[in-house]
Amino acid sequence: MPRPHADEGLQPERTTMAWGRTLLSFVVVSAVFLRWLPQHGPFVLVLFGLAVLTAGSIYLTQRPRYARSARGIAREESAPETGAVLATALAVLVLGALGVWVVLVLV
């Protein structure tokens, strides 16, 4: 497969690694939510599902995001992935708020 750009250290590779770390974080958080199940009840499965859904969406969009970014750099017209960043930030906020609610209210 031909490379879309010449420099291996360009932004698409670093961005892909950052999204990979974000995906791993959501997987770890989903495992933590499963550990909460005996203490906090079945609502924790909603948190688990949201975390897994977010991790899955990051995984499924990783290749197209890389390809767009690499093509943008090759053409010297790259655009930020604002939607993906906002969706991830929203997922973090919702999971955090629901996690705090579960711990404080569903004791």
FENFENGI-V677676 format. One record per helix or strand of 2 or more residues. SS is the DSSP state (H for helix, E for strand). FROM is the first residue (numbers start at 1). LEN is the number of residues. If there is no record, write none. Layout:
SS_FROM_LEN / SS_FROM_LEN
//
This chain:
H_11_30 / H_44_32 / H_82_24
//
